[in-house]
């Protein structure tokens, strides 16, 4: 099918390509995926590359076969990781299970939204890839209120035209509508200057680095190997110096480095991390307000029931300085004793007595927990089921418009 007329129509809406597109060997891509791809998508990517369509409010970001200049995006790894995590993440909202390629008829990821949602083709809907409808997966919805899956029943380019003209239903967006997108287009910055992609050699495990990181490496490098950080984490609009001044202290360097890589989000539906540099958001959304709110609450609890809260409250020596919360209502913080480089993690649990500080800093504790060592980490196990650790761990990034 000749898609040139539809690409011309698309150009009429958004303008010409904003920059050169990485060359794509479509035969090699389709051979690795084990399926042909829709012709409209191939034509659009060949012309526009890694385009971001829309503006600051809402946008669609194409994730074509390429390798980013900094190596953080590699097409095969993105497909494997996106499919694995998209099989986990909706479990908070629905019991409905959706298959993903390489399962026969599974969903195939190809794009994201500015809010962090993923767009897939439903490859089981038709034997003709040009007829594959688009499915969206979102976790920007309230538990028990909306389904995380939206089936649009139309192919990609038709959906894109509708997004630009009128918008499409989306339960997690303001007013229940994604779009209408502005007619702006640019190369998505994380993939600017991307290089062509080649399939991994036959027999190569795309996620070998993740499997190795379950037992090898340490610190932030090992965490990033296990769970690749977002390409555009949401940090907020302030600076670390402003945060330190407001809190009256610097924070541990390992935490600062991890927060800069991952930004706001949730670790495996248990541990919430606020936007580290957001100064004007309320508690639970910006780090400074989160720390202030939880610290005030801890002081009140300790004043009323000191027998249950043996740690003093910061800024007393060795005081508890909370910075994150869990889905169970626990507070995660530090025993702020000595310079920030030496602070150990401390927990104010909701359902049991407060114990002594844990042996390590936050990044080391997080890594131990992700590797499946709850007894050593001081955090609860990721899952009581007989599942591989990589099948239960993920990071769900939050953007500025997330419901938190």
SVG drawing of the C-alpha trace seen along z (x, -y; Angstrom):
<svg xmlns="http://www.w3.org/2000/svg" viewBox="-15 -28 45 48">
<polyline fill="none" stroke="black" stroke-width="0.4" points="0.0,0.0 1.3,-3.5 1.2,-5.7 2.8,-8.8 -0.5,-10.6 -1.2,-10.1 2.3,-11.2 1.8,-14.3 -1.4,-15.0 0.4,-14.6 3.1,-17.1 0.3,-19.5 -0.8,-19.4 2.5,-19.6 5.1,-20.7 8.2,-19.0 10.5,-16.7 12.4,-18.7 15.6,-16.9 17.3,-13.9 15.9,-10.5 18.1,-7.6 18.2,-5.0 16.2,-1.9 16.7,1.5 13.1,2.6 13.7,6.1 16.2,6.6 13.8,5.0 10.9,7.2 13.1,10.3 14.1,9.7 10.5,9.0 9.2,12.0 6.4,9.9 6.0,7.3 5.1,3.8 2.4,1.4 3.3,-0.5 2.1,-3.9 4.4,-3.6 7.4,-2.7 6.7,-5.6 6.3,-8.0 9.4,-6.9 11.5,-6.9 10.6,-10.5 10.3,-11.9 12.4,-9.6 12.1,-9.9 9.5,-12.7 7.6,-14.2 4.2,-15.4 2.4,-17.9 3.4,-20.4 4.0,-20.9 0.5,-19.8 0.3,-16.5 2.4,-14.8 3.1,-11.5 6.7,-10.3 7.8,-7.8 10.4,-5.2 11.8,-3.9 14.5,-1.3 17.6,-3.3 20.3,-3.7 20.5,-7.0 23.7,-9.0 24.3,-8.4 23.4,-4.7 20.5,-4.9 18.0,-3.9 18.5,-0.8 15.5,0.5 15.6,4.2 16.2,3.5 13.3,1.0 10.9,3.5 11.8,6.2 11.7,3.9 8.5,2.2 6.7,5.5 7.9,6.9 6.9,3.9 3.6,3.4 2.6,6.9 3.3,6.0 2.1,2.4 -1.7,2.8 -2.0,5.4 -2.8,2.7 -5.9,1.7 -7.3,4.8 -7.1,8.6 -7.3,8.5 -4.1,9.8 -2.9,8.8 -0.3,10.8 2.8,9.2 5.0,10.2 6.7,12.6 3.4,14.3 1.3,15.0 -1.2,12.1 0.5,10.0 0.8,6.3 3.8,4.5 5.0,1.2 6.0,-1.6 5.4,-5.0 4.7,-6.8 2.8,-9.9 4.3,-12.8 2.5,-11.6 4.4,-8.3 1.6,-6.1 2.5,-3.5 1.0,-2.9 0.9,0.6 -0.4,2.3 -2.8,5.2 -1.1,7.7 -3.8,10.3 -6.6,8.2 -5.7,8.8 -3.3,10.7 -2.7,7.4 -0.4,5.1 -1.9,2.1 -5.1,3.0 -3.6,3.3 -5.5,1.1 -3.8,-0.9 -4.1,-0.1 -3.0,-2.5 -1.9,-1.5 -2.0,-4.1 -1.5,-4.0 -2.6,-7.7 -6.0,-6.5 -7.5,-5.9 -7.5,-2.3 -11.0,-0.8 -12.3,-3.7 -11.0,-3.2 -9.4,-0.5 -5.8,-1.1 -6.4,0.2 -7.9,-1.8 -8.6,-0.1 -8.9,-2.7 -9.9,-0.2 -8.1,-2.3 -4.6,-2.1 -1.9,-4.4 -1.9,-7.1 -5.6,-7.4 -5.4,-7.7 -2.7,-10.4 -4.9,-12.5 -7.7,-12.3 -5.3,-13.2 -4.3,-16.3 -7.8,-17.4 -10.1,-16.5 -8.3,-14.3 -9.2,-10.8 -10.7,-9.4 -8.3,-8.9 -9.4,-8.2 -6.2,-9.6 -6.1,-13.0 -7.9,-16.1 -11.5,-16.1 -11.0,-12.4 -9.4,-13.5 -5.9,-13.1 -5.5,-16.0 -6.2,-17.7 -2.4,-17.9 -0.8,-21.1 0.6,-20.9 4.2,-21.3 6.8,-18.7 10.4,-18.3 13.0,-15.6 12.5,-14.1 15.6,-15.4 16.6,-12.1 16.8,-10.5 18.4,-13.5 21.4,-12.4 20.4,-8.7 22.3,-6.1 20.8,-3.3 20.0,-0.1 21.1,3.4 19.5,6.5 21.5,8.4 23.3,11.5 21.2,14.7 21.2,16.3 22.0,13.1 19.8,12.4 18.8,8.7 18.3,8.5 21.5,10.3 22.8,7.1 19.7,7.1 20.1,10.7 23.7,10.2 22.8,7.2 20.8,9.4 24.0,10.6 26.8,8.4 27.7,4.8 26.8,2.3 25.3,-1.2 23.5,-3.3 25.1,-1.5 23.6,1.8 20.2,0.3 20.2,-1.3 21.2,2.0 18.2,3.7 15.7,1.0 16.7,-1.5 15.7,-5.0 13.3,-7.2 14.7,-9.0 13.1,-12.2 12.7,-12.0 10.5,-14.6 12.6,-16.4 10.8,-19.7 11.7,-23.3 14.0,-24.1 17.7,-23.3 19.3,-21.1 20.8,-24.2 17.2,-25.6 16.1,-22.2 19.1,-22.0 18.5,-25.6 14.8,-24.9 15.4,-21.7 18.4,-23.1 20.7,-20.3 22.4,-18.7 21.3,-15.2 23.3,-12.0 25.1,-12.1 23.9,-8.6 20.3,-9.7 20.8,-12.9 22.4,-10.9 19.6,-8.3 16.9,-11.0 18.4,-12.9 18.3,-9.7 14.8,-8.5 12.9,-11.6 9.4,-11.3 7.8,-7.9 6.9,-4.6 9.1,-1.6 7.1,1.6 3.8,0.3 5.3,-0.1 7.7,-3.0 6.7,-6.5 9.4,-9.1 8.4,-12.7 9.7,-15.1 13.1,-16.0 13.4,-19.6 9.8,-20.6 9.4,-23.4 5.8,-24.6 4.0,-21.3 2.2,-20.0 3.2,-17.1 3.5,-13.8 4.4,-15.7 7.5,-17.7 10.4,-16.4 10.8,-19.4 7.1,-19.6 7.1,-15.8 10.0,-15.9 8.4,-18.8 5.0,-17.2 6.2,-13.8 8.7,-15.2 6.1,-17.3 3.8,-14.3 6.6,-12.2 7.4,-14.8 3.8,-14.8 3.7,-11.0 6.9,-10.8 5.7,-13.5 2.5,-11.5 3.9,-8.0 7.7,-8.1 7.8,-4.4 6.9,-3.5 9.2,-6.0 12.6,-5.6 14.5,-7.7 14.6,-11.4 13.3,-13.7 15.8,-15.6 17.6,-18.0 18.3,-16.4 21.6,-14.3 20.9,-10.9 17.4,-12.2 14.9,-10.6 14.6,-12.5 11.8,-11.0 11.8,-11.5 9.6,-8.9 6.5,-6.9 5.1,-3.5 1.7,-2.2 1.4,-0.7 1.8,-4.0 5.4,-3.5 7.9,-6.3 11.4,-5.8 14.1,-8.2 17.6,-8.5 19.2,-8.4 20.8,-11.8 23.9,-11.1 27.2,-12.7 27.8,-14.0 25.1,-13.1 27.6,-10.7 27.3,-8.4 23.5,-8.5 21.9,-5.1 18.3,-4.3 15.7,-4.2 12.1,-3.2 9.0,-4.4 6.7,-1.4 3.0,-1.9 2.1,1.6 4.9,2.5 7.3,0.9 10.2,-1.2 13.5,0.6 17.1,-0.5 18.5,-2.1 19.3,0.3 23.0,1.0 23.3,-0.9 22.4,-4.0 19.3,-4.4 20.7,-3.2 22.4,-0.1 19.2,0.7 17.0,0.2 19.3,2.5 19.2,5.2 15.4,5.0 15.2,5.2 17.4,8.2 15.0,10.1 16.6,9.7 13.9,8.3 15.5,9.7 18.8,7.9 17.1,4.7 14.7,4.2 11.9,3.7 9.1,6.3 9.5,8.8 8.5,7.7 6.2,10.7 5.1,13.8 4.5,15.6 7.0,17.9 8.1,15.3 11.4,14.2 12.6,10.9 12.7,9.2 9.1,10.0 8.0,8.0 10.3,5.0 9.8,1.8 9.9,-2.0 6.7,-3.9 7.7,-7.5 5.4,-10.4 5.2,-13.5 4.0,-17.0 0.4,-16.1 0.3,-12.8 -2.6,-12.2 0.0,-11.2"/>
</svg>
